[in-house]
């Protein structure tokens, strides 16, 4: 995804959908109301730490939708986490974000979720200005 994107953003993750939902919430807050979250595999409930860091800045996570090739063909896709699903979305960018395990201390989970939220916002703004996603 280089240059200004004309297609809506689609965030995909294979770790339950939390990262995709976080990214779509940030995109919505930045004016990309048509951004969607897809989950590859089984969806898990949104973690309390991610919910908390979205709520503290007035964001709400959208629902995740099961992965669908039709949706990915109509969106500019970003694969989140590792690149294990990249083969099914060959034109997707990979953002190597991750969130801590639920077994980690809550402070660590909150700090990391805030950092990811803020870095996602920077990358989406970069896309909006027509820069490459890195």
HELIX and SHEET records of a PDB file:
HELIX    1   1 UNK A   18  UNK A   29  1                                  12    
HELIX    2   2 UNK A   48  UNK A   55  1                                   8    
HELIX    3   3 UNK A   69  UNK A   73  1                                   5    
HELIX    4   4 UNK A   86  UNK A   88  5                                   3    
HELIX    5   5 UNK A  106  UNK A  128  1                                  23    
SHEET    1   A 5 UNK A  64  UNK A  66  0                                        
SHEET    2   A 5 UNK A  36  UNK A  39  1                                        
SHEET    3   A 5 UNK A   8  UNK A  13  1                                        
SHEET    4   A 5 UNK A  75  UNK A  80  1                                        
SHEET    5   A 5 UNK A  93  UNK A  95  1                                        
END                                                                             
